[in-house]
Amino acid sequence: MNSDVQCVVDAVMGSQELFKYSLPMIASENVTSPLVRQVLSSDLGHRYAEGQVGHRFYQGCGFVDTIEAKAIELAKEVFRAPHVNVQPISGVNCNIAAFFALAQPGDKLLALAVPSGGHISHAKFSAAGIRGMKIYTHPYDNSKMNIDVDGMVKEIKRLKPKVVMFGASLFLFPHPVKEAREACDEVGASIVYDAAHVAGLIAGGEFQDPLKEGADVVTASTHKTFPGPQGGIILCKEKWAKDIDEAVFPGTVSNFHLHHKAGLAIALAEMKQFGKAYARQTVKNAQALAASMDDMGFSVLCKEQGYTKSHQVAVDVSKIGGGSVVAANLEKANVIANKNLFPWDNVNGTDDPSGIRLGTQELTRLGMKEPEMKEVARVLKRVAIDKEKPEKVKKDVILLKSQYQTVQYCFDGDGAYEFMLR
Ligand SMILES: *Cc1c(COP(=O)(O)O)cnc(C)c1O
């Protein structure tokens, strides 16, 4: 084989093997079902479609129409949404489109600060900045790891923002959407809820329902707790349908990666059937992991509130090496997680992040339940607290993970890592 090609193929297989034998705990990742994986490698990935179902700019789109119409139909049902656009190709793409639909340059945006869990696309160096919005941050209650409700209402009335944003990347508890609605109505603000992380939990009915609580527009990635192919989806009230659709096409998307949308339609069908059980177990697993880690001596955030109501667990590791060192040592033991800024950390990156963020969604998809969470907590303790040699712990991680190689909560539950390269 050509040496350049060999280099890439080796890296692809290397990554495949790494994840096959490690504990994947990055809160923004997931595994798709084997059927979704197959669809992703179909000929659809070579094709183009622009425009809406039944109104395309290219020939040969009949089957694409069927796929997109089915994805929209299923998404409306699964997310209980009046209007859906499945064309955005990522979560950031969704946010750019939402800001184009709902705001003008110079309008004010109230959103979470990045160290408080806000996403870069809510900040000045990404989507909100591209739209030229003036950015203000939600008052935040560090002890509750949530937006301060009274402060938020006051801030909405004082600032009169055009858009109030909810949703986060570090996201333990539901955000005060219904508490914001009245103040938003008073000042003419619309609400965008970024469900990138929690879309799968919302679909499964295990987190707040932002549309029902008063959000105008919900944006999401389709590959975090929602276990579909990488991509984006926008849900909205009927009154925003036309503005959102135009902001997506021709606004911010042309071709919309058709193989991913076929995979999305299948993942939506899986969630319609299995979403409730999957979302329930994911949250139960996060709570079980947090409780075990607390028992074993970790400083897990928000104990008084039951640690978490999402797929995430936030752990302060500042006294046992800091986020960078702990995450790096975990990787040596085949536990893949990320260091994470906490609200009290120095924003400018001069300090080491205090925390690590752990997600249970992917381990749940692979069939792990509460007893396994205890085993996972033990592995984390051996590396981060007991300072055992990570290479030694890795052997036990490989043994543990070897028993969880099948994707659950789908119609064709089969090898999660079976993959051939010719
Ligand atoms: C991950 C994330 C996004 C970005 O999603 P992509 O699909 O990676 O573009 C947007 N918002 C929040 C809150 C996120 O966590």
The ligand as an SDF file (V2000), in Angstrom:
LIG
                    3D

 15 15  0  0  0  0  0  0  0  0999 V2000
  -21.1430   20.6030   21.3580 C   0  0  0  0  0  0  0  0  0  0  0  0
  -21.9050   21.8560   21.5010 C   0  0  0  0  0  0  0  0  0  0  0  0
  -22.2390   22.6180   20.3770 C   0  0  0  0  0  0  0  0  0  0  0  0
  -21.6020   22.3830   19.0440 C   0  0  0  0  0  0  0  0  0  0  0  0
  -22.0190   21.3060   18.3980 O   0  0  0  0  0  0  0  0  0  0  0  0
  -21.2570   20.7450   17.1120 P   0  0  0  0  0  0  0  0  0  0  0  0
  -22.2290   19.7450   16.6180 O   0  0  0  0  0  0  0  0  0  0  0  0
  -19.9490   20.2390   17.5830 O   0  0  0  0  0  0  0  0  0  0  0  0
  -21.0820   21.9000   16.1620 O   0  0  0  0  0  0  0  0  0  0  0  0
  -23.1010   23.6880   20.5330 C   0  0  0  0  0  0  0  0  0  0  0  0
  -23.5770   24.0050   21.7400 N   0  0  0  0  0  0  0  0  0  0  0  0
  -23.2520   23.3340   22.8420 C   0  0  0  0  0  0  0  0  0  0  0  0
  -23.8290   23.7470   24.1520 C   0  0  0  0  0  0  0  0  0  0  0  0
  -22.3930   22.2310   22.7620 C   0  0  0  0  0  0  0  0  0  0  0  0
  -22.0320   21.5830   23.8600 O   0  0  0  0  0  0  0  0  0  0  0  0
  1  2  1  0
  2  3  1  0
  2 14  2  0
  3  4  1  0
  3 10  2  0
  4  5  1  0
  5  6  1  0
  6  7  2  0
  6  8  1  0
  6  9  1  0
 10 11  1  0
 11 12  2  0
 12 13  1  0
 12 14  1  0
 14 15  1  0
M  END
$$$$
